[in-house]
């Protein structure tokens, strides 16, 4: 009997050289619980790991803010989605794509156009100039960012609720949902629909609030 292995194409933009990096990840590639995808320039690396409950966690370097973002999704989502897009939570710019090869390549081409359009709108000559400017800015000031662990928790919960159709908004057939941390201390998560604009704000200022968020079984965006 021949076994057909599940596989997905994954892509991210290197935060050092700005190049899109692609690889195919098979279910057997994760048999050791860890897969690494490194840009050929050696300046960045994406990792994919199995969690204890057999979810899949992805850590991706961000070309926009310079941080490493992590998100966790189910194996069904990782291997079954036509295309799954993860964006920098601070800028909304796509930094990681995974899914069927043809769909990922198409989405990556669109992300490439959007990224270069962003550079042009801000008067930046190209990716080398952008990455150098980002490094200079990082050195010049301490940038306040949300807790990476909390980012991962929120993204995981959002994916779970969306997969189970437990998020409602003003869209008749369901919308597309994103989140970002807001407030002076970045201790409140704003979950919103990119299509109808409906949203909900949830404080996550302490352990009790974070634990309560983990037990949410439905979100209504207004």
Wavefront OBJ file of the C-alpha trace (Angstrom):
o trace
v 0.000 0.000 0.000
v 1.327 3.463 -0.915
v 0.847 6.190 1.658
v 0.090 9.702 0.384
v 1.696 12.218 2.699
v 0.087 15.538 3.498
v 2.103 18.564 2.557
v 1.795 22.319 2.390
v 3.805 25.103 0.782
v 5.010 27.778 3.171
v 6.493 31.171 2.324
v 7.810 34.147 4.271
v 9.706 37.346 3.525
v 13.268 37.467 4.820
v 13.717 40.381 7.228
v 17.355 40.770 6.152
v 17.306 40.757 2.339
v 13.554 41.113 1.712
v 13.354 38.050 -0.550
v 10.350 35.705 -0.433
v 11.480 32.258 0.775
v 9.480 29.148 -0.197
v 9.518 25.507 0.881
v 7.261 22.451 0.876
v 6.587 21.007 4.327
v 5.357 17.417 4.470
v 3.749 15.782 7.480
v 6.780 13.481 7.657
v 9.067 16.518 7.696
v 7.604 17.228 11.132
v 8.169 13.724 12.432
v 11.000 15.133 14.521
v 8.623 17.854 15.779
v 10.710 20.640 14.213
v 11.161 22.065 10.722
v 13.389 25.036 9.874
v 13.267 27.180 6.756
v 16.267 29.493 6.396
v 16.798 32.164 3.753
v 19.802 31.509 1.546
v 21.281 34.851 2.681
v 21.497 33.399 6.202
v 19.832 36.429 7.743
v 16.547 34.889 8.892
v 14.860 31.620 9.761
v 11.270 30.406 10.095
v 10.474 27.441 12.345
v 7.513 25.054 12.411
v 6.960 22.835 15.466
v 4.393 20.430 16.830
v 2.975 21.505 20.193
v 2.234 19.078 23.018
v -1.407 18.857 21.950
v -0.301 18.214 18.338
v -1.192 21.647 17.052
v 1.322 23.333 14.765
v 3.180 26.443 15.887
v 4.943 28.732 13.418
v 7.510 31.381 14.374
v 8.230 33.834 11.586
v 10.637 36.792 11.479
v 8.933 40.040 10.490
v 10.412 42.272 7.812
v 8.136 45.128 8.913
v 8.763 45.528 12.650
v 11.841 43.338 13.078
v 10.217 41.129 15.723
v 9.539 37.389 15.522
v 5.823 36.589 15.554
v 4.376 33.216 16.543
v 0.988 31.705 15.785
v -0.566 28.292 16.394
v -3.059 26.496 14.146
v -4.522 23.027 13.839
v -2.939 20.391 11.600
v -6.134 20.418 9.510
v -5.688 24.141 8.877
v -1.949 23.789 8.213
v -2.337 20.989 5.686
v -5.917 21.562 4.523
v -6.342 25.274 3.754
v -6.157 26.468 0.161
v -4.200 29.441 1.474
v -3.665 30.774 4.999
v -2.222 34.263 5.444
v -0.574 35.595 8.592
v 0.054 39.340 8.842
v 2.226 41.443 11.127
v -0.168 42.374 13.982
v 1.172 45.938 14.043
v 1.098 46.810 10.340
v -1.355 44.346 8.785
v 1.235 43.478 6.101
v 1.354 39.814 5.025
v 4.551 38.135 6.251
v 3.740 34.409 6.056
v 1.617 32.321 3.693
v 0.886 28.615 3.642
v -1.377 26.235 1.757
v -1.595 24.703 -1.696
v 1.420 25.560 -3.837
v -0.412 27.343 -6.654
v -2.491 29.413 -4.237
v 0.517 30.338 -2.103
v 2.529 31.439 -5.153
v -0.401 33.576 -6.340
v -0.904 35.097 -2.873
v 2.854 35.750 -2.585
v 2.826 37.635 -5.888
v -0.025 39.815 -4.596
v 1.811 40.350 -1.283
v 4.903 41.361 -3.257
v 2.943 43.991 -5.171
v 1.357 45.312 -1.964
v 4.732 45.516 -0.235
v 6.400 47.421 -3.053
v 3.380 49.716 -3.275
v 3.836 50.447 0.438
v 7.493 51.305 -0.120
v 6.648 53.629 -3.011
v 3.908 55.406 -1.039
v 6.422 56.114 1.717
v 9.135 57.309 -0.638
v 11.429 54.328 -0.023
v 13.578 53.315 -2.973
v 13.617 49.573 -2.383
v 13.895 46.728 0.101
v 17.585 47.326 1.037
v 16.771 50.949 1.897
v 13.730 49.836 3.897
v 15.565 47.191 5.959
v 18.410 49.602 6.684
v 15.947 52.286 7.795
v 14.178 49.781 10.045
v 17.441 48.727 11.680
v 18.384 52.365 12.267
v 14.986 53.053 13.800
v 15.253 49.976 16.035
v 18.592 51.178 17.343
v 17.339 54.714 17.848
v 14.332 53.905 19.984
v 12.829 51.194 22.113
v 9.628 50.061 20.445
v 6.857 48.910 22.719
v 5.349 45.635 21.500
v 2.692 43.295 22.815
v 3.693 40.140 24.662
v 4.577 37.537 21.963
v 2.943 34.761 24.008
v -0.288 36.760 24.211
v -0.145 37.360 20.443
v 0.069 33.613 19.906
v -2.835 32.939 22.285
v -5.096 35.492 20.610
v -4.259 34.254 17.113
v -4.879 30.633 18.123
v -8.251 31.464 19.709
v -9.297 33.550 16.705
v -8.473 30.710 14.301
v -10.325 28.175 16.454
v -13.451 30.331 16.763
v -13.444 31.134 13.042
v -12.980 27.476 12.054
v -15.936 26.573 14.293
v -18.054 29.454 12.848
v -18.369 31.013 16.296
v -17.594 34.582 15.238
v -20.390 36.809 13.960
v -20.298 40.302 12.454
v -22.403 42.357 10.066
v -21.410 40.245 7.052
v -24.229 37.965 5.941
v -22.005 34.969 5.210
v -19.200 35.705 7.648
v -16.268 38.064 7.222
v -12.492 38.023 7.456
v -11.155 38.606 10.953
v -7.914 40.176 12.173
v -6.692 41.589 15.477
v -4.276 44.135 16.879
v -3.204 45.238 20.335
v -4.204 48.769 21.304
v -3.956 51.115 24.281
v -0.982 52.856 25.863
v 0.253 49.578 27.331
v -0.910 47.381 24.432
v -3.005 45.452 26.949
v -6.272 45.400 24.979
v -6.904 43.302 21.897
v -9.117 44.740 19.151
v -10.671 42.008 17.007
v -12.251 43.306 13.817
v -13.718 42.295 10.460
v -11.753 43.699 7.532
v -14.859 43.590 5.329
v -17.668 45.221 7.351
v -15.593 46.991 10.028
v -17.421 45.436 12.993
v -15.193 44.996 16.032
v -14.913 44.139 19.714
v -12.292 45.210 22.271
v -11.209 42.798 24.993
v -8.943 43.878 27.900
v -6.096 41.440 28.612
v -4.353 43.413 31.326
v -3.819 40.572 33.796
v -3.769 36.789 34.163
v -7.452 36.620 35.136
v -8.532 38.496 32.009
v -6.253 36.365 29.812
v -7.665 33.167 31.326
v -11.229 34.400 30.753
v -10.366 35.047 27.094
v -9.165 31.453 26.722
v -12.630 30.243 27.728
v -14.592 32.367 25.266
v -16.736 30.136 23.054
v -18.308 32.837 20.872
v -17.467 36.360 19.690
v -20.010 38.903 18.442
v -18.527 41.873 16.569
v -20.661 45.023 16.400
l 1 2 3 4 5 6 7 8 9 10 11 12 13 14 15 16 17 18 19 20 21 22 23 24 25 26 27 28 29 30 31 32 33 34 35 36 37 38 39 40 41 42 43 44 45 46 47 48 49 50 51 52 53 54 55 56 57 58 59 60 61 62 63 64 65 66 67 68 69 70 71 72 73 74 75 76 77 78 79 80 81 82 83 84 85 86 87 88 89 90 91 92 93 94 95 96 97 98 99 100 101 102 103 104 105 106 107 108 109 110 111 112 113 114 115 116 117 118 119 120 121 122 123 124 125 126 127 128 129 130 131 132 133 134 135 136 137 138 139 140 141 142 143 144 145 146 147 148 149 150 151 152 153 154 155 156 157 158 159 160 161 162 163 164 165 166 167 168 169 170 171 172 173 174 175 176 177 178 179 180 181 182 183 184 185 186 187 188 189 190 191 192 193 194 195 196 197 198 199 200 201 202 203 204 205 206 207 208 209 210 211 212 213 214 215 216 217 218 219 220 221 222
